[in-house]
Amino acid sequence: MEFTLDAVHRYAFRFSQADVTDFARVTGDNNPLHLDADFAATTPFKRPIIHGMLGASVFTKVLGTEFPGYGSVYLGQTLEFLRPMFVDTDYEATFTVQSMDPAKHTAQILGEIRDVQTKKVTTRGIATLMHREKI
């Protein structure tokens, strides 16, 4: 895939409850909102939600391995968590190159995660990357 100004890359994914449990184990974030269906039923979400950072982890996966890919160095990331994400739900992340600075080999990439069924954005952020070969 060509990595140029305004280039777009899409990535489909979903997380299982096992993924959420593993993320909680690795990070230590065992908030019952993510792990306990009975507790989550008492919240406005009515069921467990995925950790926001687990959902956003697709940003580093895609930018580090696919677009622009291997050799990417993360310099920064903004994030907005706009809506909850749930297990066993189909999502699509869209990445759009917003700006490039060839002299510094850097780019800013807008990432947005959408629920495939509702088309609503759940997570949005701008990544700043350096890649010596592709930028």
Secondary structure, DSSP 8 states (H G I E B T S, - for coil): ----TT-EEEEEE---HHHHHHHHHHH----HHHH-HHHHTTSTTSS----HHHHHHHHHHHHHHTSS-TT-EEEEE--EE-S---TT--EEEEEEEEEEETTTTEEEEEEEEEETTT--EEEEEEEEEE-TTT-
